Amino acid sequence: MPLPLIHYLYPSNLSKYLRQSENDAPTWALITGSTDGIGLALAHRLAALGSNIILHGRNTSKLHRCQSHLEATFPTQSFLTVTTDASSFTPEDIAHITATVSSLPLTILINNVGGTSPLSSNFKHFEDTTPKEISALFALNILFPIHLTQAILPILQRHTSPSLILNIGSQSWPGMPYAATYSATKGALHAWSRGLAAELHHIMAVIWGLDLKDMQWGKFKNSYMWNREYHQRRTRFIVYQIAMIFCVVSESLGTAALSDYVDQQNFVAVKSPGATVHNNNFVGIASYNIFVGVYVATIFGSAFFFDLFWPERSESPAVKLAWRICSVLACMFTLSAALAYTYIVAAKSAYVTGTDAGTATRLLIEYGGSPLRYRENGRAVASIVFLWIGMVATFASTGLLWHSLSHIDTHGPKSTHARVRDGLTEKPTSNPEVASQAPSV
Ligand SMILES: NC(=O)c1ccc[n+]([C@@H]2O[C@H](COP(=O)([O-])OP(=O)(O)OC[C@H]3O[C@@H](n4cnc5c(N)ncnc54)[C@H](OP(=O)(O)O)[C@@H]3O)[C@@H](O)[C@H]2O)c1
């Protein structure tokens, strides 16, 4: 994961796998290799979140010890066990596990079992690895997960609740010396996981709850962009874009003016080493305005694309709060930039020190750039005009965004017109089937 921080900023999606959409009862998770290490920790974590667990291992007494401990720790949850040696499994073993879970509302399969236990030592030269060890390693790390998943998949797919298949890989997958065969099994597991995810994209190719296959060029067509399906979406699209365009044009004009004042400073300093042009108040406010333009474009640009590609996404209260906070910050940033920028340009001028007035005037004429009095700078004035319009549109966008979030909480994302047409008088997501299909963020 290139952005590990995202795990801490975004809420976990795990909860959506833990209840049956039909009756809200707890679901079951099958975790292979769950009598120790990562598998046992995952069993505790999922049980704490409210899931029932099927523990898998190769040692019956160790399995029963883990089951008793979990039952004592989580008395409201249910626990079952299945025993199979994954490094020497048979088709009958797979059938036995499948039969154990077939009548349960299973929504999570964690293929965790694996490692180097079939080897006489964790790290060894490849030429010392015996054929028996190689076969057992492949059985444990790749063949068992593949065969088990193939048998379990129809059970995961038979209900409307979302399902999760989690394969525990390893950083060794690109190839690690003295663990070459183990690396090969994890490389195979990695490739199989990606292939399976693409094949089962309707349940797996979802990043942070947003299905990437919904990002389609066709959604920019007039007939889709401007349809009346979603509450005030057309108005939001227009107002968001006005906010973005005016703020970005303002920061671009300001950047052009800023760059000329920086060049002026450098020119005078080079020509007359003791002389300094004091125009940092303009450079500072124009720099702040660049940040404001980028910020507004990021927030309302994201809102635009999220509404275009995923208008029916389901967002957690934390994500909705983040939208609200970010939009209010956009108002504060644009207002403060507009006030300070207007004051500086209207009332302030650059000036030169470190040389006599005659030399300063000669150097400024020689440079031939921006006037010292900021209000005589056409680009600076135009930048401010665009900023004020962008600021008004940012306030309007914030109002629309807040209103749309409240509307979604009460009626869902659809417009009144679409709800009446579809005969929906209730909030659309109260239908469990619809709720289960909506990607959640
Ligand atoms: N720990 C790491 O640093 C690390 C790093 C990268 C990847 N991984 C991967 O993470 C997963 C879990 O690793 P871990 O470190 O948590 O392992 P662990 O502490 O050794 O636990 C492995 C679990 O799998 C069971 N198991 C081992 N061989 C089995 C077999 N032949 N048949 C049935 N059950 C078997 C063990 O049962 P017993 O209690 O009977 O032994 C135990 O419950 C593995 O896929 C591993 O490749 C681990």
The ligand as an SDF file (V2000), in Angstrom:
LIG
                    3D

 48 52  0  0  0  0  0  0  0  0999 V2000
    4.9290  -13.6380   10.8890 N   0  0  0  0  0  0  0  0  0  0  0  0
    5.5010  -13.0190    9.8680 C   0  0  0  0  0  0  0  0  0  0  0  0
    6.5090  -12.3120   10.0160 O   0  0  0  0  0  0  0  0  0  0  0  0
    4.9070  -13.1210    8.5030 C   0  0  0  0  0  0  0  0  0  0  0  0
    5.4710  -12.3720    7.4840 C   0  0  0  0  0  0  0  0  0  0  0  0
    4.9350  -12.4490    6.2170 C   0  0  0  0  0  0  0  0  0  0  0  0
    3.8660  -13.2660    5.9820 C   0  0  0  0  0  0  0  0  0  0  0  0
    3.3490  -14.0200    6.9570 N   0  0  0  0  0  0  0  0  0  0  0  0
    2.2140  -14.8870    6.6270 C   0  0  0  0  0  0  0  0  0  0  0  0
    1.1880  -14.7020    7.5900 O   0  0  0  0  0  0  0  0  0  0  0  0
    0.4790  -15.9190    7.7710 C   0  0  0  0  0  0  0  0  0  0  0  0
    0.4160  -16.2620    9.2560 C   0  0  0  0  0  0  0  0  0  0  0  0
    1.7360  -16.2370    9.7730 O   0  0  0  0  0  0  0  0  0  0  0  0
    2.0220  -16.3000   11.3380 P   0  0  0  0  0  0  0  0  0  0  0  0
    3.3670  -15.7030   11.5100 O   0  0  0  0  0  0  0  0  0  0  0  0
    0.8920  -15.7650   12.1070 O   0  0  0  0  0  0  0  0  0  0  0  0
    2.1750  -17.8680   11.5360 O   0  0  0  0  0  0  0  0  0  0  0  0
    2.2020  -18.7210   12.8930 P   0  0  0  0  0  0  0  0  0  0  0  0
    2.3300  -17.8420   14.0690 O   0  0  0  0  0  0  0  0  0  0  0  0
    3.2150  -19.7820   12.6740 O   0  0  0  0  0  0  0  0  0  0  0  0
    0.7430  -19.3540   12.8710 O   0  0  0  0  0  0  0  0  0  0  0  0
    0.3710  -20.1370   11.7940 C   0  0  0  0  0  0  0  0  0  0  0  0
   -0.9620  -20.7580   12.0170 C   0  0  0  0  0  0  0  0  0  0  0  0
   -1.1900  -21.6790   10.9690 O   0  0  0  0  0  0  0  0  0  0  0  0
   -1.2800  -22.9880   11.5020 C   0  0  0  0  0  0  0  0  0  0  0  0
   -0.6240  -23.9270   10.6280 N   0  0  0  0  0  0  0  0  0  0  0  0
    0.6840  -23.9430   10.2910 C   0  0  0  0  0  0  0  0  0  0  0  0
    0.8920  -24.9650    9.4570 N   0  0  0  0  0  0  0  0  0  0  0  0
   -0.2830  -25.6120    9.2920 C   0  0  0  0  0  0  0  0  0  0  0  0
   -0.7070  -26.7320    8.5510 C   0  0  0  0  0  0  0  0  0  0  0  0
    0.1610  -27.4500    7.8370 N   0  0  0  0  0  0  0  0  0  0  0  0
   -1.9990  -27.0840    8.5830 N   0  0  0  0  0  0  0  0  0  0  0  0
   -2.8650  -26.4030    9.3270 C   0  0  0  0  0  0  0  0  0  0  0  0
   -2.5430  -25.3420   10.0780 N   0  0  0  0  0  0  0  0  0  0  0  0
   -1.2510  -24.9390   10.0500 C   0  0  0  0  0  0  0  0  0  0  0  0
   -0.5840  -22.9140   12.8400 C   0  0  0  0  0  0  0  0  0  0  0  0
   -1.0290  -23.9900   13.6230 O   0  0  0  0  0  0  0  0  0  0  0  0
   -0.1350  -24.5740   14.8350 P   0  0  0  0  0  0  0  0  0  0  0  0
   -0.5070  -23.6990   15.9800 O   0  0  0  0  0  0  0  0  0  0  0  0
   -0.5830  -25.9670   14.9590 O   0  0  0  0  0  0  0  0  0  0  0  0
    1.2900  -24.4350   14.4000 O   0  0  0  0  0  0  0  0  0  0  0  0
   -1.0270  -21.5660   13.3260 C   0  0  0  0  0  0  0  0  0  0  0  0
   -2.3550  -21.5870   13.7650 O   0  0  0  0  0  0  0  0  0  0  0  0
    1.1840  -16.9540    6.9200 C   0  0  0  0  0  0  0  0  0  0  0  0
    0.5160  -17.0990    5.6880 O   0  0  0  0  0  0  0  0  0  0  0  0
    2.5490  -16.3540    6.6960 C   0  0  0  0  0  0  0  0  0  0  0  0
    3.1350  -16.8130    5.4820 O   0  0  0  0  0  0  0  0  0  0  0  0
    3.8450  -13.9590    8.2230 C   0  0  0  0  0  0  0  0  0  0  0  0
  1  2  1  0
  2  3  2  0
  2  4  1  0
  4  5  1  0
  4 48  2  0
  5  6  2  0
  6  7  1  0
  7  8  2  0
  8  9  1  0
  8 48  1  0
  9 10  1  0
  9 46  1  0
 10 11  1  0
 11 12  1  0
 11 44  1  0
 12 13  1  0
 13 14  1  0
 14 15  2  0
 14 16  1  0
 14 17  1  0
 17 18  1  0
 18 19  2  0
 18 20  1  0
 18 21  1  0
 21 22  1  0
 22 23  1  0
 23 24  1  0
 23 42  1  0
 24 25  1  0
 25 26  1  0
 25 36  1  0
 26 27  1  0
 26 35  1  0
 27 28  2  0
 28 29  1  0
 29 30  1  0
 29 35  2  0
 30 31  1  0
 30 32  2  0
 32 33  1  0
 33 34  2  0
 34 35  1  0
 36 37  1  0
 36 42  1  0
 37 38  1  0
 38 39  2  0
 38 40  1  0
 38 41  1  0
 42 43  1  0
 44 45  1  0
 44 46  1  0
 46 47  1  0
M  CHG  2   8   1  16  -1
M  END
$$$$
